[in-house]
Every structure is written in structure tokens, then in C-alpha cells.
Amino acid sequence: MMKTYERYKSSGVEWIGDIPEHWNVKKLKYNTYIKARVGWHGLKADEFSLTEGVYCVTGTNFSKGKVSWENCYRVSEERYNEDPFIQLKEGDFLITKDGTIGKLAVVKGLTEKATLNSGVFVVRPENSEYITDFMYWAFQSPVFYGFVDYTSKGSTIIHLYQDTFINLPFLLPSIEEQASIIKFLDEKAAKIDKLIVGKRGLIELLKEERSGVVNDAITRGINPHVKLKPLGIDWLGEIPEHWKVKKLKYVAEMQGGFAFNSSDYVTEGIQLIKIGNLYQNDFLLERQPTFLPEHYLEEYKEWVVENGDILISMTGTLGKRDYGYAIQNEKADRKFLLNQRVSRIRFNVNELQKEFALHILRSNYYLDQLFILPTGTKQGNLSNEQVLSIPIIFPKSLSEQKQIVQFIEAETGKIDATVAKIEKEIEYLREYRTALISEVVTGKIDVRNYADGT
């Protein structure tokens, strides 16, 4: 069990509570230099460079508490000299003030000149009351986030204004205690982070195993002794000799979406299915819901989506296998309308079981062929004809297809359960990391002797 301090006092800050008796609290404006960029004086996009000039840091360049210099754009030295107040130094503390507030980085490994783009504060101590690395840890605790919640007064805060920020009450243990806290959290957080990385790596391996289980089952079946025959298609090799090979168009029909006019949208009625509703192999109706009048179901029968229909994104997410590609509508007794760039696919159920077909559409062997099709644009725009032109393989027997689906569901269910368990462990580690930081930087835990290894 970790030690606490012997005596405490009120911090006078409601979101922090009691602090060790010998700690002090002081607002940043009394000991801290805080600046941010104010305007660019007509800077244009073509002034940024990847190879020449001075580093220009934004919050997108923050990575694991440091600045990722290799990803920084550059600006001219003339631009750098326009504002000496935000010229960066080794050891500066950076914090984002717009959009995603509170992303943190400490400037380390600075070998060239650097300045700030908009949206970031440079923060540095003006005296010897604190160490920048202590501030880095303190800002991952209620010291900062409690302050943001308090000052936002229930609104959705999207800016951290300087005249607000300078009034942040900052806890000040002695420099020696700060050094102990830094050492303790550097080591403890690194160990937790290493555990999290390991568990994420395990999840990736399990996902690969899952993909392999599905791919093997729908290209070879589940009988390890099945006789194979050459297919004559290089990317498929041999298949079970009693299986069929057909282009998708001979076992399915596709209907592309309709370009409904936004002027027809209403506040409630029949929901229109857009690409944004197909995400990470899920059917998410709550993502920017759009509705059309009820009577459109009769007027646009060709574009009605019913329970069991499989929906395919035809634009944008192509090639990103973590995103939704083929989604089955399982909203019983609820109908929808199909927007442009989303297609509906229905299978001949006398030849191909729908659940088996869905596994095909999500499989590596099918997607490998889909994503090499010419799409005409960088974003990717497929046609129904292109999708339907890809050959697929499947057992002649519907009962065998069903057995394979049952096998896939059983095996992937085990893997999914293991992944969910590991994700819970990661969540617990992240919560423990956050709680540990908060307890240490607010003095609820005494780590003064940690620097001595005790």
C-alpha cells in the first residue's frame, strides 16, 4: 500500500481538495510565461514546406508527449522572426488551446529553430518554482481538467483563452519532490504503457487469426480431408472439388441508391441510409440521421431497404478494412430508403445462403479483388457492375454453407470474447494510469523516497 503524507490542508480549490500541508498553490500568471500565435499576417498555404525553413508546430505534431519533428511543416525564417514570443526552446511545455483542448507535449530534441502555428500555447517557468516535466504530469490530472470543467460552466468549451488559462491554480511541491514525482510517474507510466502496447499487439494477432479462420472456412470449407481441384484463378488457387465458382452477378442483384434532394428532408419520417451510417461493420442509424416523408416508401419502392438486406458503401471507405463494407440490416419491421453511393444487395437464397454471402463480401479473397478495381478517383467510386463482376466460390449445398457459417460464428465468437476481455484490461490499465497520476500530482500519495529507490 502506498504512503500518504502526514498532514494535509485545504487547497482552496474545490476540484483538487486537500493537499500536503507544506505544498503551495499559485496561479500560473505569477510564475509562468504563456504565449500563443496571434495571426499570421497573410500567410498562405503555399508558404508551408516539408523540407525547407523553420519548424512550425501544431497539436497534430504531438506524439506520446513529445513533438514529432519529422511530421512538422516548415515556414520561412522571416515568418519565424515575425513573432519572437513564440520561438520555441528546448524544454518548453506545449498545450493545445483550440478544438481538442489539452493535448500535451514537451519540446525535446530540438536541433533547429521552431515556432508555433495557431491553436497551441507555449508555456515555460519564469522562475525556479517548478520543473516543466512536473507540469506535463500535473496537466493530466484534475489540476487541469477540473479547471477546464469549472471555467466552462457546463458549456461545450472549444477554446482555452489566455486570460482564463493564466488563472489556473497550480500545485507547487518543492523542487526535490517534483523530481521524485517525475521519476515515479515516468517509470510507472512507462510500465503501464508497455503493458497496453503488448495487449494491443495481442489484439492485432487475434484479429489476424479471426480473419484467417473466416478466409480458410469460406475458401476451403471445414473438412480438412476434402478433395481439391485447381480453379484456374491465380488468387484463389485450389478449391473443394464439389464447390461452385460464379461471378456475383449470377447469384445476386444490386440496387444503387437514389440522389434524393436535400430540400425534401424532414425532421422525422423514413430514415435515409447514407454512407456515414455504414461504419466499422456496423449499421449506425444515430450518425447524422436524415429523414424523408413517409409517403416516399411508395413513390421510391426501388430504393427501399428491408430487414435482411445487405448494404455496401460504394465511395470513400474503400481500402480501409477496419471500416464498414458489407452491412446487414437487422432492424426488424423497419424500412429505410437508400441514398446515392450506397448499394443494396440481395442474394438468390436458393443458391447462396445470405450469412455465407456476407462472410464472402467481408473476406480477404473478395476484398483483395475489390480494392484493385479502377475507381477513377483517389477517394474511390465503385459501380455495381464492378462489384458484381468479381468471381466467388461457395459449396453447392446450402446445408454445407450453413455448417460453415455455424463454425465461423463459433470460432470467431471465442476470439471476439478474448478480444473483448483484453480491451477491458486495457481500459482498466488506462483508468489506473489516470488515477495514479492524479493521486501523485495532487499529493494523495507520497513518493518522496522513490528517487532513492524506496
C-alpha positions in Angstrom: 0.0 0.0 0.0 1.3 3.4 -1.0 2.1 6.0 1.7 0.3 9.2 2.3 1.6 12.5 3.7 1.3 13.0 7.5 -0.6 16.3 7.4 -2.9 17.9 4.9 -4.6 21.3 4.4 -7.3 22.6 2.2 -6.0 23.6 -1.2 -8.8 26.2 -1.6 -9.5 24.6 -5.0 -12.8 22.7 -5.0 -11.8 20.2 -7.7 -8.5 19.3 -6.0 -9.4 19.1 -2.4 -6.8 18.7 0.4 -3.1 18.8 -0.4 0.0 18.2 1.7 0.4 20.8 4.4 3.8 22.1 3.1 2.6 22.4 -0.6 1.7 25.7 -2.1 -0.9 26.8 -4.7 -0.1 29.6 -7.0 -1.8 30.8 -10.2 0.2 30.4 -13.4 0.2 34.1 -14.1 2.6 34.7 -11.1 5.4 32.3 -12.3 4.7 31.3 -15.9 5.4 32.6 -19.4 2.4 31.8 -21.6 2.1 32.8 -25.3 0.4 31.8 -28.5 0.4 32.9 -32.1 -1.8 35.9 -32.9 -2.5 35.9 -36.6 -0.2 35.0 -39.5 -0.2 38.4 -41.3 -1.5 36.9 -44.6 0.4 33.6 -44.5 -0.8 31.4 -47.4 -0.9 27.7 -47.7 1.8 27.6 -50.4 4.3 29.1 -47.8 4.4 25.8 -45.9 7.1 23.3 -46.8 8.1 19.8 -45.8 11.8 20.2 -46.3 12.9 23.9 -46.1 12.6 26.5 -43.4 11.8 26.6 -39.7 9.7 24.0 -37.9 6.1 25.2 -37.4 4.4 23.1 -34.6 0.7 22.3 -34.3 -1.1 20.0 -32.0 -1.2 17.3 -34.8 2.5 17.0 -34.3 2.2 15.9 -30.7 3.0 12.2 -30.2 3.4 10.5 -26.8 4.2 13.7 -25.0 6.8 14.9 -27.5 6.9 16.8 -30.8 7.2 14.6 -33.8 9.6 16.8 -35.7 9.7 14.6 -38.8 6.0 15.4 -39.4 6.2 19.2 -38.9 5.6 21.6 -41.7 8.1 24.4 -42.1 7.8 28.1 -42.7 10.4 30.7 -43.7 12.8 32.3 -41.2 11.2 35.6 -42.0 7.9 34.2 -40.6 9.8 32.8 -37.6 11.2 36.3 -36.9 7.8 37.9 -37.0 7.0 36.8 -33.5 9.9 36.2 -31.1 7.4 35.5 -28.3 6.6 32.0 -29.6 10.0 30.9 -30.7 10.5 27.6 -29.1 13.2 26.5 -26.7 14.3 23.1 -25.5 12.2 22.0 -22.5 9.2 24.2 -23.4 5.8 22.8 -22.5 3.1 22.9 -25.2 -0.6 22.6 -24.8 -3.4 22.8 -27.4 -6.0 25.5 -26.7 -8.5 25.0 -29.6 -10.5 22.1 -30.7 -9.2 19.2 -28.7 -8.1 21.1 -25.7 -5.3 19.7 -23.5 -3.1 17.7 -25.9 0.4 17.9 -24.3 4.0 17.8 -25.4 7.4 18.8 -24.0 9.9 20.2 -26.5 12.8 17.7 -26.6 15.4 17.0 -29.2 15.2 20.5 -30.7 18.2 20.9 -33.0 16.7 23.6 -35.3 14.6 26.7 -35.0 10.9 26.2 -34.3 7.8 28.3 -33.9 4.1 27.7 -33.3 1.2 27.6 -35.6 -2.2 28.6 -34.3 -4.0 26.6 -31.6 -1.1 26.0 -29.2 0.2 27.7 -26.1 3.9 27.7 -25.3 4.3 27.5 -21.5 7.6 27.9 -19.6 8.5 28.6 -16.0 9.7 32.2 -15.3 11.4 31.2 -12.0 12.6 28.1 -10.3 9.3 27.1 -8.6 8.6 24.2 -10.9 10.0 21.8 -13.4 8.4 21.6 -16.9 8.2 17.8 -16.7 6.2 18.1 -13.5 3.8 20.4 -15.3 3.4 17.7 -18.0 2.2 15.2 -15.5 0.1 17.7 -13.5 -1.8 18.6 -16.6 -3.0 15.0 -17.0 -4.9 15.3 -13.7 -7.8 17.3 -12.1 -5.3 20.2 -11.7 -6.0 21.0 -15.4 -9.2 19.1 -16.3 -11.0 20.1 -13.2 -10.1 23.7 -14.0 -11.5 23.4 -17.6 -14.7 21.9 -16.3 -15.1 24.6 -13.7 -14.4 27.5 -16.1 -16.6 26.1 -18.9 -19.6 26.3 -16.6 -21.5 23.5 -18.3 -20.9 24.7 -21.9 -19.0 22.7 -24.5 -15.7 24.5 -24.3 -13.8 24.6 -27.6 -11.2 27.3 -26.7 -8.9 27.8 -23.8 -8.4 31.6 -23.6 -5.2 33.0 -22.3 -6.8 35.3 -19.8 -8.6 32.3 -18.4 -5.6 30.0 -18.5 -3.2 32.3 -16.6 -5.6 32.0 -13.6 -5.2 28.2 -13.3 -4.3 27.3 -9.7 -1.1 25.3 -9.9 0.2 23.0 -7.1 3.7 23.5 -6.0 5.6 20.9 -4.0 9.3 21.5 -3.5 11.6 21.1 -6.5 13.0 17.9 -4.8 9.5 16.5 -4.5 8.7 17.4 -8.1 11.8 15.4 -9.2 10.6 12.4 -7.2 7.2 12.7 -8.7 8.6 12.9 -12.2 10.8 9.9 -11.7 8.0 7.9 -10.2 5.5 8.7 -12.9 8.0 8.4 -15.8 8.8 4.8 -14.7 5.3 3.7 -13.6 3.5 5.2 -16.7 6.2 3.6 -19.0 5.5 0.2 -17.5 1.7 0.6 -17.9 2.1 1.9 -21.4 4.3 -1.1 -22.3 1.6 -3.4 -21.0 -1.0 -1.6 -23.0 1.1 -1.8 -26.2 1.6 -5.6 -25.6 -2.1 -6.1 -25.2 -2.9 -4.1 -28.3 -0.4 -6.2 -30.2 -2.2 -9.3 -28.9 -5.5 -8.0 -30.1 -4.0 -7.4 -33.6 -2.8 -11.0 -33.7 -6.2 -12.2 -32.6 -7.8 -10.1 -35.4 -5.5 -11.7 -37.9 -6.3 -15.1 -36.6 -10.0 -14.3 -36.8 -9.6 -13.1 -40.4 -7.7 -16.3 -41.2 -10.4 -18.5 -39.7 -13.1 -16.9 -41.8 -11.0 -16.8 -45.0 -10.0 -20.5 -44.7 -13.6 -21.6 -44.0 -15.1 -19.8 -47.0 -12.4 -20.9 -49.4 -11.7 -24.5 -48.2 -14.6 -25.4 -46.0 -14.3 -27.1 -42.7 -13.4 -30.6 -43.8 -9.6 -30.9 -43.6 -9.7 -34.0 -45.9 -11.8 -32.5 -48.6 -10.5 -33.2 -52.2 -9.4 -30.0 -54.0 -9.4 -29.0 -57.7 -7.5 -26.3 -59.5 -9.7 -23.3 -60.2 -7.6 -21.6 -62.9 -7.7 -18.3 -61.0 -4.3 -17.5 -59.5 -5.5 -15.6 -56.5 -7.8 -18.5 -55.4 -5.6 -21.5 -56.2 -7.4 -24.8 -55.4 -10.9 -25.1 -54.0 -13.0 -28.1 -52.9 -13.9 -30.1 -56.0 -17.7 -30.0 -55.2 -17.8 -26.2 -54.9 -19.1 -23.8 -57.5 -17.4 -20.7 -58.9 -19.6 -17.9 -60.3 -19.5 -14.2 -60.8 -21.5 -12.4 -58.1 -23.9 -11.1 -60.7 -25.3 -14.7 -61.3 -26.3 -15.2 -57.7 -27.3 -11.6 -56.6 -28.8 -8.4 -57.7 -27.7 -4.9 -56.7 -29.6 -1.7 -56.5 -27.7 1.6 -56.3 -29.0 4.5 -54.1 -31.1 7.4 -55.3 -29.9 11.1 -55.3 -32.6 12.5 -53.0 -32.9 16.2 -52.9 -31.9 17.8 -49.6 -34.8 20.2 -49.9 -37.1 17.1 -49.3 -35.6 16.3 -45.9 -37.9 16.4 -42.9 -37.4 16.3 -39.1 -39.0 12.8 -38.8 -40.2 10.1 -41.2 -38.4 7.4 -43.1 -34.7 7.4 -42.4 -32.3 7.8 -45.4 -29.3 5.4 -45.3 -26.1 7.2 -46.1 -22.5 6.1 -46.3 -22.0 7.6 -42.8 -24.5 5.0 -41.4 -22.2 2.2 -42.5 -19.2 2.2 -40.2 -16.8 -0.5 -38.9 -19.0 -3.4 -40.0 -22.0 -1.9 -38.1 -25.2 -0.3 -39.0 -25.3 3.0 -37.1 -28.5 4.9 -37.5 -27.6 7.6 -35.0 -24.9 9.0 -37.1 -26.3 12.2 -38.6 -29.8 10.9 -39.2 -31.7 12.2 -42.2 -35.4 11.7 -42.9 -37.8 11.8 -45.8 -41.6 11.9 -45.8 -43.4 8.6 -45.1 -45.1 8.6 -48.5 -41.7 8.2 -50.2 -41.8 4.5 -49.4 -44.5 4.1 -52.1 -43.0 6.6 -54.5 -39.5 5.2 -54.4 -40.1 1.4 -53.9 -36.9 0.5 -55.9 -34.8 2.1 -53.2 -36.5 0.6 -50.1 -34.2 -1.2 -47.6 -35.8 -4.0 -45.7 -34.8 -6.3 -42.9 -32.0 -8.7 -44.1 -30.8 -6.5 -47.0 -27.0 -6.2 -47.3 -25.7 -2.7 -47.8 -22.4 -1.8 -49.4 -20.5 1.5 -49.3 -19.5 2.5 -52.8 -17.4 5.5 -52.0 -14.8 6.8 -49.6 -14.1 3.9 -47.2 -12.7 1.6 -50.0 -9.5 0.0 -49.0 -9.9 0.7 -45.3 -10.7 -2.7 -43.9 -11.5 -1.5 -40.4 -14.4 0.4 -41.9 -17.8 -1.0 -42.8 -18.0 -2.6 -46.2 -20.9 -5.0 -46.2 -23.5 -4.4 -43.5 -26.7 -6.5 -42.9 -29.8 -4.6 -41.9 -31.2 -6.4 -38.9 -33.7 -3.7 -37.9 -36.8 -5.9 -37.8 -40.0 -4.5 -39.2 -38.3 -1.2 -40.1 -37.8 0.1 -43.6 -35.4 2.7 -44.9 -34.6 4.5 -48.1 -31.3 4.2 -49.9 -29.1 7.2 -50.6 -26.7 7.6 -53.5 -23.3 5.9 -53.3 -24.8 3.1 -51.1 -26.0 0.0 -52.8 -28.3 -2.7 -51.7 -27.6 -6.4 -52.5 -30.0 -9.3 -52.4 -28.9 -12.9 -53.0 -30.7 -15.8 -54.6 -31.4 -17.7 -51.4 -31.9 -21.0 -53.3 -28.3 -20.9 -54.3 -26.4 -18.9 -51.7 -27.2 -18.6 -48.0 -27.2 -14.9 -47.1 -25.0 -15.3 -44.0 -22.4 -17.2 -46.0 -22.6 -14.5 -48.7 -22.0 -11.8 -46.1 -18.8 -13.6 -45.0 -17.7 -13.7 -48.6 -18.2 -9.9 -49.0 -16.0 -9.3 -45.9 -13.3 -11.8 -46.7 -9.8 -11.1 -47.7 -10.1 -13.0 -51.0 -13.1 -10.9 -52.1 -11.8 -7.6 -50.8 -8.4 -8.1 -52.4 -10.1 -8.2 -55.8 -12.5 -5.4 -55.0 -9.8 -2.9 -53.9 -7.7 -3.3 -57.0 -10.5 -2.3 -59.3 -10.1 1.0 -61.1 -12.2 3.6 -59.3 -11.5 6.7 -61.3 -10.7 8.9 -58.3 -8.4 8.9 -55.2 -11.4 8.6 -52.9 -12.7 5.6 -54.8 -16.0 5.2 -56.6 -17.2 1.8 -57.5 -20.0 0.8 -59.7 -22.5 -2.0 -59.2 -21.2 -3.7 -62.3 -17.6 -3.8 -61.0 -18.7 -5.3 -57.7 -20.9 -7.9 -59.4 -18.1 -8.9 -61.8 -15.9 -10.5 -59.2 -16.0 -14.3 -59.1 -16.9 -16.0 -55.8 -16.8 -19.6 -54.7 -19.2 -21.5 -52.5 -20.5 -25.0 -51.7 -23.3 -26.3 -53.9 -25.2 -27.5 -50.8 -27.0 -24.9 -48.7 -26.7 -27.2 -45.7 -22.9 -27.2 -46.0 -22.9 -23.4 -46.3 -25.0 -23.3 -43.1 -22.5 -25.6 -41.3 -19.6 -23.4 -42.3 -21.4 -20.3 -41.0 -22.1 -22.0 -37.7 -18.4 -23.0 -37.5 -17.3 -19.4 -38.3 -19.6 -18.0 -35.7 -18.5 -20.4 -33.0 -14.8 -19.9 -33.7 -14.9 -16.1 -34.2 -17.1 -15.9 -31.1 -14.3 -17.3 -29.0 -11.8 -14.9 -30.5 -14.2 -11.9 -30.1 -14.7 -12.8 -26.4 -11.0 -12.9 -25.8 -10.5 -9.6 -27.6 -13.3 -8.0 -25.5 -11.6 -9.3 -22.3 -8.3 -7.8 -23.4 -9.9 -4.5 -24.3 -11.4 -4.4 -20.8 -8.0 -5.0 -19.4 -6.6 -2.1 -21.5 -9.4 0.1 -20.2 -8.6 -0.8 -16.7 -4.9 0.0 -17.2 -5.7 3.3 -18.7 -8.0 4.2 -15.8 -5.4 3.0 -13.3 -2.8 5.2 -15.1 -5.0 8.2 -15.0 -5.9 7.7 -11.3 -2.2 7.1 -10.3 -1.2 10.4 -12.0 -4.0 12.3 -10.3 -3.2 10.8 -6.8 0.5 11.6 -7.1 0.4 15.1 -8.5 -2.3 16.2 -6.1 -0.4 14.8 -3.1 -2.7 12.0 -2.2 0.3 9.6 -2.4 3.8 10.4 -1.0 6.5 9.3 -3.4 9.3 11.5 -2.0 11.6 8.5 -1.3 11.1 7.0 -4.7 14.1 8.8 -6.2 16.2 6.8 -3.7 14.6 3.6 -4.9 12.5 3.1 -1.8 
